[in-house]
Amino acid sequence: MSNPESFIDEVNDEVRRDNLYKSLRRYGWIGIVAVVALVGGASWNEWNKSNQEAAAQALGDAVLSAMDTEGAAGLEAVAADGAAASVLALLAAARSDESDAAAAAREALSALAADLNADAVYRDLAALKLVMLTAGETPASERITALTPLAAPGAPYRLLAEEQIALAEAEAGDVEAAISRLNLLNDDSEATAGLRQRASQLIVALGGSVE
């Protein structure tokens, strides 16, 4: 009985082997395509990463060169888009006191603050910087109106906007409201040590007491 059983086993093995070869011939291309796609995807990722790093380095070099030679005004000649363009606008505004580019900086900040395609973090920062940059020539009531959305719960620069609102309230003569707002800032768990110190100093300067 062993010989017939052995023969049957061998036949079954041959059938299974033949079916396996047929499956490989029929579906083997799927595995090849998968391997090619995997290798190609990894190669593309490395190439894309390398290109991004090179572009970032080139942009950084262009920014440094422009600021070294022409200051904030030179940043206008640096080509950038997306988040990089937002950063350039903020850099130009930050350096506006070092050059005669204050008007251009305000224009760039206004455009960035109104650009719905820019990240909210950049838009809010541009709006806050614009209010601070024009504080000496903008009425307190207008500054408070512009800052109120930036002080909404969850806004990225909520505490800084609250501080600026308190300054505007004090300027407008509403000292009590300013002191109350500053005390809330001083007690806010998210406030930094520097912000708490400024709030306490302003409270004392306005004739109030730190709660």
Secondary structure, DSSP 8 states (H G I E B T S, - for coil): -HHHHHHHHHHHHHHHHHHHHHHHHHHHHHHHHHHHHHHHHHHHHHHHHHHHHHHHHHHHHHHHHHHHHHGGGGGGGS---THHHHHHHHHHHHTGGGSS-HHHHHHHHHHHHT-TTS-HHHHHHHHHHHHHHTTTTS-HHHHHHHHGGGGSTT-TTHHHHHHHHHHHHHHTT-HHHHHHHHHHHHH-TT--HHHHHHHHHHHHHTT----
